[in-house]
Amino acid sequence: MADIAVTFLIAVLAGLGVGSGGLLVIYLTLACGVPQLRAQGINLAFFIVSAAASVALQLRRAKPDAAVLSVLAVFGIAGALLGSRAAGFADPGLLRRAFGGILALSGAYTLIRSVPPRHMQTRRKTPLQR
Amino acid sequence: MRTDRLSSLAINKKRQPEAALLAAGALTAGFLNGLLGAGGGVILVFLLELLYKPAGEKAKTVFTTSLCALCAVSLVSFVMYVSEGRAELSAPLPYLLPAAAGGCAGAWLLHRIPVRALKLLFALVVIWSGCYMLFS
C-alpha cells in the first residue's frame, strides 16, 4: 500500500513538471532495499507510463515541433542504447554513486531555477517603513 | 483552447549550430537515461530553455517537448534492460497504475496550483538523497 501511495505522489510531481528525478529509485533502493539496477529498470517503466499520461493531457495546450522532437528522439535513443549497454558493465556501487551525483546536481539546478531573480522579488515593507 | 507550438524551433541551415547542440545534448541525456535509469530530463529542459526561452517559448511547451522525447528514450532503455536481463517485465507492474493516475493528476493540477514551494521541497529532498547515495 505504501508503494502505491509513494508511486502516485512521485507521478504527481512528474506530471506537475516539478520532476521525478529518480525519486522512485531513491525510495526503492534506500527504503525497500531493491538492488540499484533493478530499481533503475522499474523507474524507467514508471517514467514511461507517468510521462505518457501527462503528455496526453499536455498536448492539448502545447505542441512540440516535429523537427526538434525528431533530433531529440533520434540522438536520445542512440545515447540510450550506449548507456544501457554501459550499465551492464558498470560496477553497481559506482552506478549508485554516479546516480547520487547526478541527483545532487539536478536538485541544485531545480533549486536555483525555483528561486526568482533578485530584481523580480518584491520587497515587503517592514512595520517601520509603513 | 489555445495551443502553443514550438514554432521558433524549426531547424534549417541557419540553425545548424542549434541542431548540433540539440543532438549533443540529446545524446548525453539518452546516455544518462540508459546508464542510470533517470536523469536525462534535466539536461533536455536546460538545453531547450537555453535555446528557446529567449525566443519567447513557454515553459510548458519546453516541458512537453522534453517529456515526449524522454518517453521514447526511456522505452528504448527499458527494452534494453529487459533484453539484457537486468530488469524483469513483470517487476514494474504494481507501479504502473499509480504512475498513470499520478501523471494525469499532476498534469491536471499544473495550471491550478502554485508549484514553486513544491519545487523547493523537491530540490532539497533530491539534493539530500543524492549526497546520501554519493557518500554513504
Interface residues (C-beta under 8 A of the other chain):
Chain A: D3 I4 A5 T7 F8 L9 I10 A11 V12 L13 A14 G15 L16 G17 V18 G19 S20 G21 G22 L23 L24 V25 I26 T29 L30 L37 R38 A39 Q40 G41 I42 N43 L44 A45 F46 F47 I48 V49 S50 A51 A52 A53 S54 V55 A56 L57 Q58 L59 R60 R61 A62 K63 P64 D65 A67 V68 L69 V71 L72 A73 V74 F75 G76 I77 A78 G79 A80 L81 L82 G83 S84 R85 A86 A87 G88 A90 L95 R96 R97 A98 F99 G100 G101 I102 L103 A104 L105 S106 G107 A108 Y109 T110 L111 R113 S114 V115
Chain B: M1 R2 T3 D4 R5 L6 S7 L9 A10 I11 A19 L22 A23 A24 A26 L27 T28 A29 G30 F31 L32 N33 G34 L35 L36 G37 A38 G39 G40 G41 V42 L44 F46 L48 K58 A59 K60 T61 F63 T64 T65 S66 L67 C68 A69 L70 C71 A72 V73 S74 L75 V76 S77 F78 M80 Y81 V82 E84 R86 A87 E88 A91 P92 P94 Y95 L96 L97 P98 A99 A100 A101 G102 G103 C104 A105 G106 A107 W108 L109 L110 I113 V115 R116 L118 K119 L120 F122 A123 L124 V125 V126 I127 W128 S129 G130 C131 Y132 M133 L134 F135
